[in-house]
Amino acid sequence: MPGYLFSYKKFKEQYEIPIIKDNNEEKMKKLKMLIEPFILRRTKKQVLTELPDKTITILDNEMEEEQKKIYLSYLSQAKVELKEELEQKGFEKSHIKILSLLTRLRQICCHPSLFIDNYKGESSKLIQCIEIVKDAIQSGHKILLFSGYTSMFEIIEKELKKEEIKYFKLTGSTKVSQRIELVEEFNKNPEIKVFLISLKAGGTGLNLTGADMVIHYDPWWNISAENQATDRAYRIGQKNNVQVYKLITKNSIEEKIYMLQEKKAKLIDNVLDTKISFINKLSKEDIIKLFE
């Protein structure tokens, strides 16, 4: 219905800015009233009442000394590059550069050797992740381990091999026919304890109820993509309680992404009363806060 919510300019002035920047509850109620007749929400808990519980736990980790030095050095460099880029090209034309700067910082949190050759130090997150996996296997759990970086799996695989832990891996390059075989084998084979899945490849269409633990190695911008990935295990057919762990590096870009996710999810919940979407575009203020 074109015009129902006015022009974008007017909508921004009347609703978007007051709601996002000023947390104006009156405007929020008014907008909700306008769109409520067109929204029907059914949560999984309401529809699938027989599903067991799902528990989400945020696990912090502190960067190792060398890792921290590298992170702070890149953060300092990124601030300078961001300032220059914004001055020269403006915010609208700087998105690719901003994304590349943020990606570097996120990669350091995962493991500096993702882009630094001959890095000999540790990654606190990797140590934490392998400890969780080992403890979970000893307790009889099967695990889905998601990451946004397929190159991170190569590092994790080395650690799993060292610990003699059997695993499968699924990425965007895995053939469809092979995916079905891997999923079926994982669900029925008690020997395969871990399934490494790239977030983009494992968001939909996989039924992995053989697992009862989910680990998100790194936070993704889009909270709904994370939730869809988690739901590969938390769906019809799941008989056990599902434990979800999100690994977040303290005092880093990851902590800020998580806070941003929470803020946007709450906002969408308040306005739309649904979590179908996330945020298509970060504001300039949001971006600058990520580099603080």
N, C-alpha and C positions, 0 to 999 in steps of 0.2 A: 504494500500500500504506500506508494510514493507520497512523501509529504506528511505521513502520519506522525513521524518524529522530527518534523521540520527539516530545514537544510542542515548540513553538517556543521556549518558555521554557528547557526543558532543553537543546535543541539549541544555543541561544545561549550558555548557560553552559559546556557541554561542548566546543563546537567553534568557533562564530563568534568569540567574544571572544578565546579563546586563540590562534586562527589569525590573525585580523586585527590585534589589538593587540599580541600578544606574539610573533607569528611562530613559534608552537610547532610544530616539525616533526613531533614525535611524534603530536600530535593530527591534523595534516594527513595523515600516512600512514594513520592509523586511519580517518579519514573517506573517504579515497581508496579504501581497501580495502572499505569498506561499499558505496560506490556504483559501483565499477569493473565489477561484473558487468552493470550496466545501461547502460553507455556504450560506444558503438562510434564511434571517431573515424577518419575518413579525411581527410587534408589534401589540398588541391588538388595539391600537389607530388607526393604519392603516387599520385593517381588519374590526373592529366593530365601524364604524364611528358614529353610532347612540348612542353609550354609553355616559352617562352624565359624568361630570368631577369627578376626584378623587383627593382629597387634602390630603397630608401626613404632619402631624405636629409632631415634636419631643417635648415632654414635659419633662423638667428636674424636679427632686425633690431632696431636700437635706435630708440626713439621720437625723433621730431623734437622740438626744444626746446619749441615751443608745445604740441605734442601731449602731451609729458611733463608740463608744468605742469597741463594740464587733467586728465590721468589722476590725478596725485597729489592734486589738489584734490578730485576726485570720490571717490577712495579714502578720503581723510580724512573726507569727509562720509558716505560709506557705512558706515564703522566706527561713527560716532555713531548713525546711523539703525538699524543692525543691533543695537547694544547696547540702544537704547530699545525696539525691537520685541521682542527676546527677553525683556526684563524685563516688558513689558506683557502679551504674549500667550503666551510660551513657545515652544520650538523647533517643536513639532508644528504650531502654528497660524501659523507665520511663513513657510512655504515660498514663497508667492506674492511676498511682499515681498523675500525673499532672492534669488529668481530675477530680479526686476526690478533689484535692485542689481547683481547679477553681470552681467546683460545689458548695462547701461550701460558697465561697465568693459570688457567684451569689444568693444562697439561702438567705443569710443575707440581700442582697439588696431587695429581694422580701418580706421576713418576717423572722426574726431570729427564730421564733417558729417552722419553718419548720424542724429544727433539734435540737433546744435547748428546753428541757422540762422546763415547768414552767416559760417561758419568759413572763414577765408582761408589758414590754414596748410597744411602738407603732411601726408601720412601716409607714414612710412618704409616701411611694408609695401606700400603701393600702388606706390611708386617701385620697390621691390625686385621686385614681381610683374611689372610691365611690362617691366623689364629682362630678367627670365628669359624672358618670352614672346617678346620681340624676338630674343634670342640663340637661342632654340629654333627659331624660324621660319627664321632665317638658316641654321641647321644642318639644315633639312629636316624638322623634327618637326611633328606635329599634337597639339593640347593639349586636355585636358578640364580645365576650371577650376571647382572646387566651392566654394560658400560656403553657410553656414547662413542668410545674410541676403540675400534677393532685392533689397533696396534697395541693397546694395553693388554689384550689377551695373550699376545706373544710373551710378554713379561710374566703374566700370571701363570701361563702354561708351564714355564720353566720351573716355577715354584711348586706347582701341583705334581710335576714329574719327580722332583726331588723328594716330595713327601709320599710318592707312590699312590697318588689319588687318581682314580680313573674318572675321566670326564668326556663330554661331548662339546662341540662348538658349532654355533650357527651364526652366520653373518649374511650380509646382503649377497655375497657371491655363492652361497650354498644353493644348489639346484633344488627346485620344488620337490622332485621325486625323493631326493635325499633327505629333505626336511621331514617329510612324512615318516620315513624309515627311522630317522634319529629320534623323533618325538615318540613313536611307538616303542622303540627299544628302551629309551630312557624311562618311560612310564612303567615298563614291566620288569626291567633288569635291576635287581637290587645292588649289583656290583658297580653300576655307574652312579656316582654320588653327586657329581657337579655338572651343570649344563651352562656353559658360557654363551651368552646371547647378546648380540649388538642391539642396542635399544631400537634402532630404526627397523631392523629386520624382525624383531620379536614383538612388535607392538600389537599385532592382531593375528587372528587365525590359527593360533597354536593352543592346543589343549594339553597342559603339562601338570595335571593334577597329581602326578606321581611325586612332585616336589611339595614340601610343606614349609620351605623357607626361601625367602627372596632377599637378595642383597643388591642394592643399587650402589655400585662402586663410586659413581660420580653423579652429582645432581644435574638434571637436564633443565633447560629453560622452561620447557612446557610441562607443567605438573600433570596434565591429562595424559601425556605420552608415558610418563612414569607409572601412572595409575593403570593404564591399559596393559603395560608390561607386567605389572604385579598380578593383574587379573588372568594371566596365562595359568597361574596356579590356583587363584581364588575364584573358582567358578563351579558350575554344576559337575558333580562327580567327586569334589573334594570332601574327604571324610575327616581330615585332621585340621586342627587349628593352624592358621598360617601366620608365621612370624616374618615381618618385613624389617630389614635393617637398611638405613640410609647412612652412608659414611660421609661425614662432612669434616673438612679440614678447618680447624679453628683459625681465626684472624686471617681469613683469606677470602678470595672471590667466591668460593663455594658457600661460605656462610652468608654472604650478601645475596647470592642467587636464591638460597633457601628462604631467607627473609622476604625477598621479593615475591617468591612463589606463594608464601603464606599470605602476604598482603593482598596480592591479586586474587587468590582463591577466596579469601574472606570477602573481598569487594564483590566478586562475581556472585558469591553465595547470597550476599545481602541484596544486590540489585536484581539479579535474574532468578535467584533461588535454584540455580542449576550450575553444574561444573562442566558443561559441554566444551566450552572454549577457554582459552587462557588469555594471553595478551598478544596482539599481532605485532605491536611496535612499542619498544621502550621509549620513554620520553628522554629528552636531553638531560633532565635532572636525574632520572634513574641511572643513566649511563655514567654520569660524572660521579655519582655516589659509589658505583662499583669500583672506581679507581682510587677511592679514598684510603 
